[in-house]
Amino acid sequence: MKATEFFQEGPEIKNTFTSHRWLKAYLKNRIPPEYWPEIEADLTRLGENCAGMYLTLARQAEREKPVHVPYDPWGKRIDEIRVSSAWVELQNISAREGMIHIGYKRAQKEFSRLYQFAKLYLFHPSSAFFTCPLAMADGAARVLELNGGSDATLKEAFQHLTTNEPENFWTSGQWMTERSGGSDVSGTETVARVENGQIRLYGTKWFTSATTSQMALALARYEDSPPGSRGLSLFYVPTYLSGKFNNIQILRLKDKLGTWALPTAELQLQGSLAYPVGERDQGVKTVATMLNITRLYNSVCSVGQMARALDQLRDYSEKRKVFSRPLVDQVLHHLTFGREDMKSLAGFLLTMELVYLLGREECGVATAEEQDLLRLMTPICKLFTARVSLQTASEVVEGFGGAGYIEDTGVPVHLRDSQVFSIWEGATNVLSLDLIRVVQKTPALSSLKNNVRERIKNVKSRELQDTLKKVSARWNELERYLGQWAESAPEMQAANSRDVAFHLAWNYSVALLLSWADRETGANQKTLNLWLAEMESGIEVPRMRTPEECQNSRQAFTARLNI
């Protein structure tokens, strides 16, 4: 008799809210009881769709990549970008779900952002990266809310960005990047000219995601403005006028490593009609509000991607046998991915705390210390979550073995897409250097220290006291290191800034977990205590690099080796 052929059972994605191991408990702990029942019901419904219909649409959108059609059959320039019908439906879904609307309706007051970002956390891995145009739309909405004033054109754009009606909903592009630089916008060459009482933009934007969005915010320089970033102004640019591109020529679509469904183009602005936003020559300052929002989107999408990848592997590890035992029963497997779980939880706690602070700031109830924390930790959160997401994606692909390298298993997308997190909205080193400016110009570091001390002082649970002593000792050690770093020479600050950023992220995450564990009761507190012990044991305060080490590193980097 012929032996039965073996076929490996693949991972199953279940309701992504109800199956999540800490999301429900965390939100229930943070969100007031009067809001929770409605939010829980909505997230339960969303989690079912993210495991089903939305995920199916996302996979279709990725298969049917955007196509640039520069000419019609008769040679007329038309510059159409054709996207999958699934991509269009994901935009309609985003509107109906209130993915941006919730944050601006503010029905849950300062907790509205927490509710909104919980939805984004679940939606992102099932959206084919539609969260990118959502991020830029949200950032643009906040810029217009703060700077639109009574201008009818800007008010109309704001209404379109924040509606939950699919037929009226807009997304936005963010047209900052040019050939002269990415994060460094000081070399922006796009020119703003006043022609017949209207502002027209001329120049090339080298990397513009979500090119099919209905509008964009763009940086440009008036012809008589000073050079450098201080001479830039911010403009609202309608992408289309009367159904046609607004004097915009598509030079090409970018052929990217990941984010396949997302149309990203190189554009030439040939007299595009534009409207000023904010004060003239204050564009970088004005758009900073947008960057804070988009960096938090980057973070929530990073940790959302991590959670989905780890959930898939967790389900698979119960089904896959290696050396006669399921993967889940093999100590090295769960030690390896237990570490990735720690990163996922740390990134989640850090992201959601900043989202909560954002909601408080927007509702005018944030303290000065909370505003300092938001400014200091937002770029740190972005760089931390981006890097750990990529590390986790790589481990997950490897954890699946050969199947993890096969596209139609649904696993490689985690690695392809996670690579972009550390690049968008400021690369890791750029954000590490931004930390220095924040520390020099604000009391944010003192505010962080005070916040952590207050959290430690307020822990009452007897079960947490042993871990609390370790956390306190570690934080005191880190404070001494931070003092040494803050007083070091500029080159030493820069050389050590990346280590500082990552350790601030890890240690603040531990403090946040400590606060959460203290508020929980019963078995869940015991579990959180175990997580605390594991997370705390994995954090070492960095050693300051010396000037000699920096010089040696520079020489090694530039030296020609004759081997």
C-alpha positions as CSV (number, residue, x, y, z in Angstrom):
1,M,0.0,0.0,0.0
2,K,1.3,3.4,-0.9
3,A,2.1,5.6,2.0
4,T,0.0,8.7,2.5
5,E,1.8,11.8,1.1
6,F,2.6,14.5,3.6
7,F,1.5,18.1,3.0
8,Q,2.5,20.7,5.5
9,E,-0.4,22.7,6.9
10,G,0.2,26.5,6.7
11,P,-0.4,29.2,9.2
12,E,-3.9,30.4,9.8
13,I,-4.7,34.1,10.5
14,K,-7.6,34.3,13.0
15,N,-9.5,37.4,14.2
16,T,-6.5,39.7,14.7
17,F,-8.1,41.5,17.7
18,T,-9.6,38.7,19.7
19,S,-6.5,36.5,19.1
20,H,-4.0,39.2,20.1
21,R,-2.3,38.4,23.4
22,W,-2.2,41.9,24.9
23,L,-4.0,44.4,22.8
24,K,-7.5,44.0,24.4
25,A,-6.1,44.0,28.0
26,Y,-4.0,47.1,27.3
27,L,-6.8,49.1,25.7
28,K,-9.3,48.2,28.4
29,N,-6.8,49.3,31.0
30,R,-6.2,52.7,29.3
31,I,-9.6,53.7,27.8
32,P,-12.4,54.9,30.2
33,P,-15.3,52.5,30.7
34,E,-17.8,54.8,29.1
35,Y,-16.0,54.4,25.7
36,W,-14.9,50.8,25.9
37,P,-18.0,48.7,24.9
38,E,-18.4,50.5,21.6
39,I,-14.7,50.4,20.9
40,E,-14.4,46.8,21.7
41,A,-17.2,45.8,19.4
42,D,-15.7,47.9,16.6
43,L,-12.3,46.3,17.0
44,T,-13.7,42.8,17.2
45,R,-15.5,43.4,13.8
46,L,-12.4,45.0,12.3
47,G,-10.2,42.1,13.5
48,E,-12.4,39.6,11.7
49,N,-12.2,41.6,8.5
50,C,-8.5,42.0,8.8
51,A,-8.2,38.2,8.9
52,G,-10.5,37.8,5.9
53,M,-11.9,40.2,3.4
54,Y,-9.4,43.0,3.9
55,L,-6.4,40.7,3.7
56,T,-7.8,39.2,0.5
57,L,-8.0,42.7,-1.1
58,A,-4.5,43.5,0.1
59,R,-3.0,40.4,-1.6
60,Q,-4.9,41.3,-4.8
61,A,-3.6,44.8,-4.7
62,E,0.0,43.6,-4.3
63,R,-0.4,41.2,-7.3
64,E,-1.8,43.9,-9.5
65,K,1.0,46.5,-9.3
66,P,0.4,50.1,-10.4
67,V,1.2,50.8,-14.0
68,H,2.2,54.2,-15.6
69,V,0.6,54.9,-19.0
70,P,2.3,58.0,-20.3
71,Y,0.5,58.2,-23.7
72,D,-2.8,57.2,-25.2
73,P,-2.9,55.1,-28.4
74,W,-2.6,58.2,-30.6
75,G,0.5,59.6,-28.9
76,K,-1.2,62.2,-26.7
77,R,0.5,62.6,-23.2
78,I,-2.0,61.4,-20.6
79,D,0.1,60.2,-17.6
80,E,-2.4,57.8,-16.2
81,I,-1.4,55.7,-13.2
82,R,-3.6,52.6,-13.1
83,V,-4.0,50.9,-9.8
84,S,-5.8,47.7,-8.8
85,S,-9.5,47.9,-8.1
86,A,-8.6,46.4,-4.7
87,W,-6.4,49.4,-3.9
88,V,-9.4,51.7,-4.7
89,E,-11.6,49.6,-2.4
90,L,-9.1,49.8,0.4
91,Q,-9.4,53.6,0.2
92,N,-13.2,53.3,0.5
93,I,-12.8,50.9,3.4
94,S,-10.4,53.3,5.1
95,A,-13.0,56.0,4.9
96,R,-15.8,53.8,6.2
97,E,-13.7,52.6,9.0
98,G,-12.9,56.2,10.0
99,M,-9.2,55.5,9.9
100,I,-8.6,59.3,10.0
101,H,-12.1,60.6,10.9
102,I,-11.9,59.1,14.4
103,G,-8.9,61.2,15.3
104,Y,-10.5,64.5,14.3
105,K,-14.1,63.8,15.4
106,R,-12.7,63.3,18.9
107,A,-15.8,61.7,20.2
108,Q,-13.7,59.9,22.8
109,K,-11.9,63.2,23.7
110,E,-8.1,62.7,24.3
111,F,-8.6,58.9,23.9
112,S,-9.7,59.2,20.3
113,R,-6.2,58.9,19.0
114,L,-5.6,55.7,21.0
115,Y,-8.8,54.2,19.5
116,Q,-7.8,55.4,16.0
117,F,-4.3,54.0,16.2
118,A,-5.5,50.7,17.6
119,K,-7.5,50.3,14.4
120,L,-4.4,51.3,12.3
121,Y,-2.4,48.7,14.2
122,L,-4.8,46.0,13.2
123,F,-5.5,47.3,9.7
124,H,-1.9,47.9,8.4
125,P,-0.8,44.3,7.7
126,S,-4.1,43.8,5.8
127,S,-4.0,47.0,3.9
128,A,-1.3,46.5,1.2
129,F,0.4,49.6,2.8
130,F,-2.6,51.8,2.2
131,T,-1.6,53.2,5.6
132,C,1.0,55.2,3.8
133,P,-1.4,57.6,2.1
134,L,-3.4,57.5,5.3
135,A,-0.4,58.7,7.3
136,M,0.2,61.6,4.9
137,A,-3.5,62.5,4.8
138,D,-3.6,62.5,8.6
139,G,-0.4,64.6,8.8
140,A,-1.8,67.0,6.2
141,A,-5.1,67.3,8.0
142,R,-3.3,68.3,11.2
143,V,-1.2,70.9,9.4
144,L,-4.4,72.4,7.8
145,E,-6.3,72.3,11.1
146,L,-3.5,74.4,12.7
147,N,-2.7,76.6,9.8
148,G,-5.8,76.8,7.5
149,G,-7.5,79.6,9.4
150,S,-10.5,80.9,7.5
151,D,-9.1,80.1,4.0
152,A,-12.0,78.4,2.2
153,T,-9.7,76.3,-0.1
154,L,-7.7,74.9,2.8
155,K,-10.9,74.3,4.9
156,E,-12.4,72.3,2.1
157,A,-9.3,70.2,1.8
158,F,-9.4,69.5,5.5
159,Q,-13.0,68.4,5.4
160,H,-12.2,65.9,2.5
161,L,-9.2,64.5,4.5
162,T,-11.2,63.9,7.7
163,T,-14.5,62.6,6.4
164,N,-15.8,59.1,6.7
165,E,-17.8,59.2,3.5
166,P,-15.9,57.2,0.8
167,E,-17.3,59.4,-2.1
168,N,-15.8,62.5,-0.5
169,F,-12.7,61.1,1.2
170,W,-9.2,62.3,0.1
171,T,-5.7,61.1,0.8
172,S,-2.6,63.2,0.5
173,G,0.9,62.9,-0.8
174,Q,4.0,64.4,0.9
175,W,6.3,66.0,-1.8
176,M,9.5,66.9,0.0
177,T,12.2,64.6,-1.4
178,E,14.3,65.9,-4.3
179,R,17.4,64.6,-6.0
180,S,19.6,66.9,-3.9
181,G,18.7,65.0,-0.7
182,G,16.2,63.0,1.3
183,S,16.0,64.1,4.9
184,D,18.0,67.2,4.2
185,V,15.6,69.5,2.4
186,S,17.9,72.5,2.5
187,G,18.8,72.0,-1.1
188,T,15.2,72.0,-2.4
189,E,15.2,73.3,-6.0
190,T,11.4,73.6,-6.5
191,V,10.5,77.2,-7.2
192,A,7.3,79.0,-6.4
193,R,6.4,81.8,-8.8
194,V,3.5,84.3,-8.7
195,E,1.9,84.4,-12.1
196,N,-1.3,86.4,-12.8
197,G,-2.1,86.4,-9.1
198,Q,-1.7,82.6,-8.7
199,I,1.2,80.6,-7.2
200,R,2.8,78.1,-9.6
201,L,5.4,75.5,-8.7
202,Y,8.2,74.4,-10.9
203,G,10.6,71.6,-10.1
204,T,11.2,67.8,-9.8
205,K,10.1,65.7,-6.8
206,W,12.2,62.6,-6.8
207,F,10.2,60.3,-4.5
208,T,6.5,60.9,-4.1
209,S,4.4,58.0,-2.5
210,A,0.7,57.7,-3.0
211,T,0.9,59.7,-6.3
212,T,-2.8,59.0,-7.0
213,S,-3.9,60.9,-3.9
214,Q,-6.1,63.9,-4.5
215,M,-3.7,66.4,-3.0
216,A,-0.2,66.9,-1.6
217,L,1.8,69.1,0.7
218,A,5.0,70.3,-1.0
219,L,8.0,72.4,-0.1
220,A,9.2,75.0,-2.5
221,R,11.2,78.3,-2.5
222,Y,10.0,81.7,-3.6
223,E,12.5,83.1,-6.1
224,D,13.5,85.9,-3.7
225,S,13.6,83.8,-0.6
226,P,17.0,83.0,1.1
227,P,18.8,79.7,0.4
228,G,18.8,76.8,2.8
229,S,15.9,75.3,4.8
230,R,15.0,78.7,6.3
231,G,13.9,80.0,2.9
232,L,11.4,77.2,2.2
233,S,7.6,77.6,2.2
234,L,4.8,75.0,2.4
235,F,2.1,74.6,-0.2
236,Y,-1.1,72.7,-0.7
237,V,-1.1,71.3,-4.2
238,P,-4.3,69.7,-5.8
239,T,-3.1,66.7,-7.8
240,Y,-5.9,67.0,-10.3
241,L,-7.8,70.0,-11.8
242,S,-10.9,69.2,-13.9
243,G,-10.0,65.5,-13.9
244,K,-6.5,66.0,-15.3
245,F,-3.1,66.3,-13.6
246,N,-2.4,69.8,-12.3
247,N,0.4,70.6,-14.7
248,I,2.3,67.5,-13.4
249,Q,4.2,65.1,-15.6
250,I,4.9,61.6,-14.3
251,L,8.5,60.8,-15.2
252,R,8.4,57.2,-14.0
253,L,7.0,54.9,-11.3
254,K,9.6,53.6,-8.9
255,D,10.4,49.9,-9.0
256,K,10.7,49.2,-5.2
257,L,11.9,46.4,-3.1
258,G,8.5,46.3,-1.3
259,T,5.2,48.2,-0.9
260,W,4.3,46.9,-4.3
261,A,0.7,48.1,-4.4
262,L,1.6,51.7,-3.4
263,P,2.2,53.9,-6.4
264,T,5.4,55.9,-5.9
265,A,6.6,58.2,-8.6
266,E,9.1,60.7,-9.8
267,L,7.2,63.9,-10.7
268,Q,8.0,67.1,-12.6
269,L,5.9,70.1,-11.6
270,Q,5.4,72.3,-14.7
271,G,3.6,75.3,-13.3
272,S,1.3,73.4,-10.8
273,L,-1.3,75.5,-9.1
274,A,-0.5,75.8,-5.4
275,Y,-1.9,77.5,-2.3
276,P,0.4,78.7,0.6
277,V,0.0,77.0,4.0
278,G,1.4,78.8,7.1
279,E,3.9,81.7,7.1
280,R,6.1,82.4,4.2
281,D,9.7,81.0,4.5
282,Q,8.5,78.9,7.5
283,G,7.7,75.8,5.6
284,V,10.0,73.4,7.5
285,K,8.6,74.6,10.9
286,T,5.0,74.3,9.5
287,V,5.5,70.8,8.1
288,A,7.1,69.5,11.3
289,T,3.6,68.9,12.7
290,M,3.0,66.5,9.7
291,L,6.3,64.7,10.4
292,N,5.3,64.0,14.0
293,I,2.1,62.4,12.8
294,T,3.7,60.4,10.0
295,R,6.5,59.1,12.3
296,L,3.9,57.8,14.7
297,Y,2.2,56.1,11.8
298,N,5.5,54.6,10.8
299,S,5.8,53.2,14.4
300,V,2.3,51.8,14.7
301,C,2.7,50.1,11.2
302,S,6.1,48.7,12.3
303,V,4.7,47.1,15.4
304,G,1.5,46.0,13.6
305,Q,3.6,44.2,11.0
306,M,5.7,42.6,13.7
307,A,2.6,41.3,15.5
308,R,1.2,39.8,12.3
309,A,4.5,38.1,11.4
310,L,4.9,36.7,14.9
311,D,1.3,35.5,15.0
312,Q,1.7,33.6,11.7
313,L,4.9,32.0,13.0
314,R,3.3,31.1,16.4
315,D,0.4,29.3,14.6
316,Y,2.8,27.6,12.3
317,S,5.1,26.5,15.1
318,E,2.3,24.4,16.6
319,K,1.8,22.6,13.3
320,R,5.3,22.2,12.0
321,K,7.3,19.2,13.4
322,V,11.1,19.1,13.3
323,F,13.1,16.3,14.8
324,S,9.9,14.6,15.8
325,R,8.6,17.4,17.9
326,P,6.5,20.6,17.2
327,L,8.6,23.7,16.9
328,V,6.7,25.3,19.8
329,D,8.1,22.6,22.1
330,Q,11.7,23.2,21.2
331,V,13.5,25.4,23.7
332,L,15.8,27.2,21.2
333,H,12.8,28.1,19.0
334,H,10.8,29.7,21.8
335,L,13.8,31.4,23.3
336,T,14.6,32.9,19.9
337,F,11.1,34.2,19.2
338,G,10.5,35.1,22.8
339,R,13.1,37.7,22.3
340,E,11.3,39.0,19.2
341,D,8.1,39.0,21.2
342,M,9.8,41.3,23.8
343,K,10.7,43.7,21.0
344,S,7.2,43.7,19.7
345,L,5.8,44.4,23.2
346,A,8.3,47.2,23.9
347,G,7.6,48.8,20.5
348,F,3.8,48.6,21.1
349,L,4.0,50.1,24.6
350,L,6.2,52.9,23.5
351,T,4.1,53.7,20.4
352,M,0.8,53.6,22.2
353,E,2.0,55.9,25.0
354,L,3.1,58.5,22.5
355,V,-0.3,58.2,20.7
356,Y,-2.0,58.8,24.0
357,L,0.2,61.9,24.6
358,L,-0.6,63.1,21.1
359,G,-4.3,62.9,21.9
360,R,-3.8,64.8,25.1
361,E,-1.8,67.5,23.3
362,E,-4.4,67.9,20.5
363,C,-7.2,68.2,23.1
364,G,-5.2,70.8,25.0
365,V,-4.9,68.8,28.3
366,A,-1.2,67.7,28.0
367,T,1.1,69.0,30.7
368,A,4.4,70.7,29.7
369,E,6.2,67.5,30.7
370,E,4.0,65.4,28.5
371,Q,4.6,67.7,25.5
372,D,8.4,67.4,26.2
373,L,8.1,63.6,26.2
374,L,6.1,63.6,22.9
375,R,8.8,65.7,21.2
376,L,11.7,63.7,22.6
377,M,10.4,60.2,22.2
378,T,8.5,60.4,18.8
379,P,11.7,60.2,16.7
380,I,13.2,57.7,19.1
381,C,10.1,55.5,18.9
382,K,10.2,55.7,15.1
383,L,13.8,54.6,14.8
384,F,13.4,51.9,17.5
385,T,10.3,50.3,16.1
386,A,11.6,50.5,12.5
387,R,14.8,48.6,13.3
388,V,13.3,45.9,15.6
389,S,10.5,45.3,13.0
390,L,13.1,44.6,10.4
391,Q,15.0,42.3,12.7
392,T,11.9,40.4,13.6
393,A,10.8,40.1,10.0
394,S,14.2,38.5,9.1
395,E,13.9,36.1,12.0
396,V,10.3,35.1,11.0
397,V,11.3,34.4,7.4
398,E,14.1,32.2,8.7
399,G,11.8,30.6,11.3
400,F,9.6,29.3,8.4
401,G,12.6,27.8,6.7
402,G,12.4,27.5,2.9
403,A,8.7,28.2,3.0
404,G,9.5,31.7,4.4
405,Y,11.3,32.5,1.1
406,I,8.3,31.6,-1.1
407,E,6.1,34.6,-2.1
408,D,2.7,32.9,-2.1
409,T,3.1,31.7,1.5
410,G,2.5,35.3,2.5
411,V,5.7,35.4,4.6
412,P,8.3,37.3,2.5
413,V,6.1,40.4,2.4
414,H,7.0,41.1,6.1
415,L,10.7,41.3,5.2
416,R,10.2,43.3,1.9
417,D,7.9,45.8,3.5
418,S,9.6,46.2,6.9
419,Q,12.8,47.5,5.2
420,V,11.1,50.7,4.3
421,F,10.2,51.6,7.9
422,S,13.8,52.5,8.8
423,I,14.0,54.7,5.7
424,W,10.8,56.7,5.5
425,E,10.3,59.7,7.7
426,G,14.0,59.9,8.6
427,A,16.7,57.2,8.6
428,T,18.0,55.9,11.9
429,N,21.1,58.0,12.0
430,V,19.2,61.2,11.0
431,L,16.8,60.7,13.9
432,S,19.6,59.9,16.3
433,L,21.2,63.3,15.5
434,D,17.8,64.9,15.9
435,L,17.9,63.7,19.5
436,I,20.9,65.9,20.2
437,R,19.0,69.0,19.0
438,V,16.0,68.2,21.2
439,V,18.2,67.7,24.3
440,Q,20.1,70.9,23.7
441,K,17.0,73.1,23.0
442,T,14.4,71.7,25.5
443,P,14.2,70.3,29.0
444,A,12.9,67.0,27.5
445,L,15.5,64.8,29.0
446,S,14.7,66.0,32.5
447,S,11.0,65.5,31.8
448,L,11.7,61.9,30.8
449,K,13.7,61.3,34.0
450,N,11.0,62.8,36.1
451,N,8.3,60.7,34.4
452,V,10.2,57.5,34.9
453,R,11.0,58.3,38.6
454,E,7.3,59.1,39.1
455,R,6.3,55.7,37.6
456,I,8.7,53.8,39.7
457,K,7.6,55.6,42.9
458,N,3.9,54.9,42.2
459,V,4.3,51.1,41.8
460,K,2.4,49.5,44.7
461,S,2.1,45.8,43.8
462,R,4.1,43.6,46.1
463,E,4.6,41.1,43.3
464,L,6.6,43.7,41.4
465,Q,9.0,44.8,44.1
466,D,12.0,42.6,43.1
467,T,11.8,43.7,39.5
468,L,11.2,47.3,40.6
469,K,14.5,47.3,42.4
470,K,16.4,46.1,39.4
471,V,14.6,48.6,37.1
472,S,15.4,51.4,39.5
473,A,19.1,50.5,39.7
474,R,19.3,50.2,35.9
475,W,17.6,53.5,35.4
476,N,20.0,55.2,37.9
477,E,22.9,53.8,35.9
478,L,21.4,55.0,32.6
479,E,20.9,58.5,34.1
480,R,24.6,58.7,34.9
481,Y,25.4,57.7,31.4
482,L,23.0,60.3,30.0
483,G,24.6,63.0,32.1
484,Q,28.1,62.0,30.8
485,W,26.8,62.0,27.2
486,A,25.0,65.3,27.4
487,E,28.2,67.0,28.6
488,S,30.5,65.4,26.1
489,A,32.0,67.1,23.0
490,P,29.7,67.5,19.9
491,E,31.5,64.7,18.0
492,M,31.2,62.3,21.0
493,Q,27.5,63.2,21.3
494,A,27.0,62.3,17.7
495,A,29.1,59.1,17.9
496,N,27.0,57.8,20.8
497,S,23.6,59.3,19.9
498,R,22.4,56.1,18.3
499,D,23.1,54.0,21.4
500,V,21.4,56.6,23.5
501,A,18.3,56.6,21.4
502,F,17.9,52.8,21.5
503,H,18.5,52.5,25.2
504,L,16.1,55.3,26.0
505,A,13.5,53.4,23.9
506,W,14.1,50.1,25.7
507,N,14.3,51.5,29.2
508,Y,11.3,53.7,28.9
509,S,9.4,50.7,27.5
510,V,10.3,48.8,30.7
511,A,8.9,51.7,32.8
512,L,5.7,51.7,30.8
513,L,5.3,47.9,31.2
514,L,5.9,48.4,35.0
515,S,3.1,50.9,35.2
516,W,0.7,48.6,33.2
517,A,1.6,45.6,35.3
518,D,1.0,47.5,38.5
519,R,-2.6,48.4,37.3
520,E,-3.4,44.8,36.3
521,T,-4.6,42.2,38.9
522,G,-4.5,38.5,39.2
523,A,-3.0,36.1,36.7
524,N,-2.4,38.7,34.1
525,Q,-0.2,40.6,36.5
526,K,1.9,37.5,37.2
527,T,2.4,37.1,33.4
528,L,3.3,40.7,33.0
529,N,5.8,40.4,35.8
530,L,7.5,37.5,34.0
531,W,7.7,39.7,30.9
532,L,9.1,42.5,32.9
533,A,11.9,40.3,34.3
534,E,12.7,39.0,30.8
535,M,12.7,42.5,29.2
536,E,14.8,44.1,32.0
537,S,17.4,41.4,32.0
538,G,18.0,42.0,28.3
539,I,18.9,45.7,28.6
540,E,22.5,46.8,29.3
541,V,23.5,50.4,29.6
542,P,25.9,51.2,26.7
543,R,29.5,52.2,27.1
544,M,30.5,55.6,25.9
545,R,32.8,55.5,22.8
546,T,36.0,57.3,23.2
547,P,37.5,59.8,20.8
548,E,40.3,57.3,20.0
549,E,37.7,54.6,19.1
550,C,35.9,57.1,16.8
551,Q,39.2,58.0,15.1
552,N,40.1,54.3,14.7
553,S,36.7,53.6,13.2
554,R,37.0,56.5,10.7
555,Q,40.4,55.3,9.6
556,A,39.2,51.7,9.2
557,F,36.2,52.9,7.2
558,T,38.3,55.0,4.8
559,A,41.4,52.8,4.5
560,R,42.2,50.9,1.4
561,L,43.1,47.3,2.2
562,N,45.8,45.5,0.3
563,I,45.4,41.9,1.2
